[in-house]
Amino acid sequence: MTSVHNTNKVEVKGTVEDDSKIVSLTVNGQEATSFDGKNFAHTLTLADGVQYVTVKAVDAFGNEMELRREVHVDTKPAVVTAVTVPAKVKGNVDEVEVTFNVKDNFGQIVAYIYDDEVFRQDLVEPYDKGFNKNITATVPVKMGENKFKFVVKDLAGHVTEKTFTITKEKTTFSDIQTYWAKDQIEMLATQGIINGQTDTLFGPNADLTRAQLAALLVRSLELEVKDSTGTFSDVNAKTTWAYKEIEAAARAGIVKGDEKGNYNPNAPITREQAATMMIRAIAYEDASLLEGLDATHKFADQSKISSYALETVKQAEALGVFTGREGNMFDPQARITRGETAVVLYRSLDILELLDNN
């Protein structure tokens, strides 16, 4: 039977019985410090590692009896070193892998993130091989500071703890700090739905193309994209960067082409086109949201809304996805900007309950 000790001072005790008198009892060659002829006790000083304790008794006739036991001495806790622990992550990251290196005299190691076990290795021969491995675990992160504790328990029960903090940062851009739709842009960018023109600039007043809006909706609804073309004569892998997304949006009934079979992917998108695509996306995800709407509102320039878009514009207004401009004007043929698109997309996803507010 093997015993484990977390101190170099190992107490050895037991009993010895024989028909004749025991005249000598040694522990690892040392006379037992306490022996009454039957019960004995002795303290050894042993180095860390796999050690052996030998108890030897000699009776009055010179007969020898010997008992040998293996003991594991482990006085030092595991040494834990952070290998990969990011201090900050972007807002569209929900889980983070962290890696710690763990070293110990013995091969039995159990690791936890707080109380959740993330790694276990039991003791196997050769027992003195030791432990030196990287342990990787995945931790969930929410917006702001996320504090964690990596805990390692070794063979002797020593506990080593490493606390670490990962900050999940929201994504922002230098040119939206005073922009009226700053919050919506940051939310969508943080969730990886909308991107900036560069890492630091969003371009809120820039136009949005028909290809870009199709890509945004496909990304938002997590539609399946395939390497296929053919729906539109002007959309192909060579000339259209978002051809897969446009095809996916077409399969879902969100986008349609003109009478010539063209999609016009690089054309700036208008407000009535954007409203129509938003409503089709909502209908694809949950058509019940369009039932029973009070779509009686009439814009002052309603006569300028294209016939194909009139119903969807009214539905978009009734749902609160789109609002009119000054003077109760919808301005259907006006181009929609990137900032405006972020707002109507945010409202649509909020209605569909597809936004992650963590």
N, C-alpha and C positions, 0 to 999 in steps of 0.2 A: 504494500500500500504506500503510495507516494503522498507526501505532505508538502504544503506550500507555506513559506514563511516570508513575512515582509520585513524581517529584521535579521541582522547577522548573528544575533544571540539566539541560538536554537536550543531549547530545553528538551532533553531526552529523558524520559522516565518510563518505568514499567515494573514488572515483577519477574522474578526468576525462581523456579522451584526445582529442587532435586532431592533425591532420597538421602544424599550425603550433604555435608556442609559445603557451602560455597566459600572458598577462601580468597577468590579474586574476581572482581568485576570491573572491566574497563570499557570505556566508550571512546572509540577511535584511538585506542592505545593509552588513554588517560584514565587513571583510577577515578571511579565515580566519586563525586564529592559527597554523596549521601547514599549509604547502603546499609540496611539493617539486617542483612542476611536473606531478605526476600524482596523488599521494595528498594528501588534505586532511583536516583535523579542526578542529572549532570547537565551542565550548560556548555555547549560548544560555540566557538566563534568561527563561523563559516563564511567564505567569500560568496558573492553573488554567482548564481549559475546552478548547474546540476551537481549536487554533492551526494556523498554517501556516508551513512552512519553505521558503524559496526559495533555491536555490543558483544563482548566476549566474557563468558563466565568459566571459571576453573574450579572444580570441586576438590575435596581433600585427597582424592586418589589421582589427581592430575588429569582427570577427564575434562575436555574442553567442549563448550557449547558456544555457537556463534550465530548471531542474527544480523543480517545486513538489510538496510532499507535505503531507498533513494529519497532524497529531499530536494525541493526546488527553493532556492533562496533568491528572492527578488525584492531588493530594498529600494529600488529607484523607479519612479514613475516614468511612463512613456514620454518621449520627447516629441512634441508636435510642432511642425513648422508649416506655415501657410505657403502653398505653392502657387495656386491661382485663386485669388479672392478679389474680384473687382470691387472697387470702392463705389463706382457709379455705373449705372446702366441707363439706356434710353427708355423712354416712356412706353414704347411698344413691346417691351420685354416683360413677360409674366413669370418666367422661371430662369434661374441662374445656376450653372454648375460651379461648384467650389471644390477645390482639391487641396488636401493637406498631406504632408509626409509624416509618417509615424514610425518611430524607432523604439524598440524595446528589447530587453534581454531575452524574453521568451516570446514564442510565437502565438500565444493566445491574446487576441485583441478584440474588443467590442467597441464600436463607435456609434455615437448618437448625435443627432441635431436636437438639442434639448432632450426630450424623453423618447424621441422616435429613433429606433435602431436603424442605422444605415449601412452597417458593416459588421460582420462577425467572422472570426477565424478561431477555431478551437485548437487546443494544443495537440500536436502530432509529433511523432519521432522524426528526426532527432530533436530531442527537447531543447538542446542548447544551441539550436540554429539561430534563434533570435528572430526579430521582425524588423523589416525595413521596406515599407511599401507606401505608395501613394493611395489615398482613399478619396474617392470622388462622390459627392452627393449633390442632389438637386434641391434648391430651396425656392419657395414661391416669394415673389416680391410685389408689394403694392406701392402706390405713389408715396414718395417721401422716404424717410429713413426706415430701414428694416433691420432690426437687431437680431442676431442669432448667437447661439452658443454651440460650439463643436466640442463634444465630450468623449474622452477615450478612457476606457477602463482596462487595466492589464490583468495578468494572471493573479497577482497578489491583491487585487482590489484597489490599487492606486488609481486615482482619478486625475486626469489632466484636462483642463478646460481652456479653450481659446474662444474668446468672444470676437465677433466681427460685425461690421455694419455695411450694408449695401444700400445706397441711395438711388431710388428710381426717380429720374428727373423728367419733367415734362419737356416736350420739344417746343421751342419757340424760335422766332426769327426777329432780326433787328428792325425790319421795316413794318412790323405790325404792333409795335409797343403802344401806339396811340390810335390804332385802327379800331373802328367800331366793332369788328367781328373777331377781335383778338382771342377771346375765350374759345369760340367755336373752332377757329383755325388750330389753336394749340391742342384742343382735345382730339381732333381728327389726326393731326400730325403725330401726336403722342401715341395714338393707337395704330400708326402705320398705314392709315387709310389714305391720307393726302400727303404729298411731298412738296418741299420747297423748290424753287427754281435753282437754288444753290443750298449749301448747308446753312447759310446765314440769312438768305433772302427768300421771302415767299412770293413777292410780286402780287399783292392783293388786287391791284387795279389793272392787271394785265388780263387780256382776253383768255378764254378757255376754248379749246377746240372740241369738235365732236368726238374725236378719238379719245381725248383726255377724259371727257365725262363718261364715256362708255367704260373706260378702264377704272375710273373711280367707283362706278356702280358695281362692276364685276368684283372688284376687290372688297367693297363694303358688304356685298351679299355672299361673298366666298363662293362664287359660281365656278364650276369646273371649266377649265380652259383646255382646249385640245389643239393640236397642231393641224388645223384644217382651215381651208379657205373655200371660196366659191359662192358664198351668199351674195357678195357685192362685187361688181366688175372692177372697182377701183381699190379693193382691199386685198393685199397679198403680202407674202412674207418678205419680198424684196423691197417694197416701197412703203409699207405701213408698219411702224414699230409696234402698234397695239393690235395687230391683226387677230391674234388669239382672243384678246378681250372683246373685240368688236364681234367676232363670230359667236363668242359665248353669250354676249348680250342679245344678239339676234336670235339665238336658240331659245332664250328666255322670253322673247317677245318685247324686249325693252327698247331696241332700236330697229328702225326700218329705213329703207333706202328711198330714193326719189323715183320718179316715173321711168327713168333710164336705167334703173338698177344700180345706181351709184350711192355710196354712203357719204362721200365728201368728208373724209376723216380729218383733213387739215383745216376745214372751214371753221371760223369762229361760231360758237353756238349762240343761239338767240334765247331770249327769256321764254318764249312760248315753246321752243324745242326742249329746253331744259325742264320746264314744267311737265311736258308730256312724258319725257323719259323718267322723271322722278315718280310720276303717278303709275307708269307701267311697272317700275321697279317695286313700288308698294303693292300693286295688284299681284305681282308674281310672288311676293313673299307672304302676303296676307290680304286676299281680296275682300275679306269681310270688313276691313277698315274703310272701304269705299261705300259701304251700304248705309242708306239713311242719312246721307250728308245733306245739309242745307246749302245747296249750290245755286241759290237765287241771287246772289250778289251780282250786280252789273257794274262793270268798269265803264268809265266815261269814254274810253276808246275801244270798247268791246267790238265795234264794227271792224277794227283793224286786225283782230285776232283771226288767224287762218281757221278755216272751217274744221280741219282735222284736229286742231288744238283747242277748240272752244270748250269742249266738255272737260278735258284734262286741266285746263287753266282754272275753270270753275271749281273742280275738285281740289286742286292744289290750294286755292284760296280758302275753301271751306275747311280743309284739314289744318290750315295754318302753316303750310309748307312755303307758300309764296304770299307776299303782301303787295299791295299796289304802291305806286310811287306818288309823289305829291299831286294833288288834284284828282285823286281817285283814278289815276292813269296806270294801266298795266304795262304799257310800252312793249308790246309783244315782239317787235322786230329788233329791239335794242339788244346789243351784245351783253351777255352776262359775264361779269368779271370773276376772277379766281376767288376773290374774297366773298362775293355774293354766293357763288357756288358752294363754298364751304358752309355758309349759313343754311341754305336750303337742304344741303345734304345732311347736315347735322340734325335739322328738324325732322327730316324723313327717317333717319336712323333712330332718333329718339322716339318717334311715333311707333316704329317697329320694335322698340326695346332691344336694339342691337348695339347700343353703346355700353362700353365698359367704364363704369364710373369709379373704379378703384384707383 
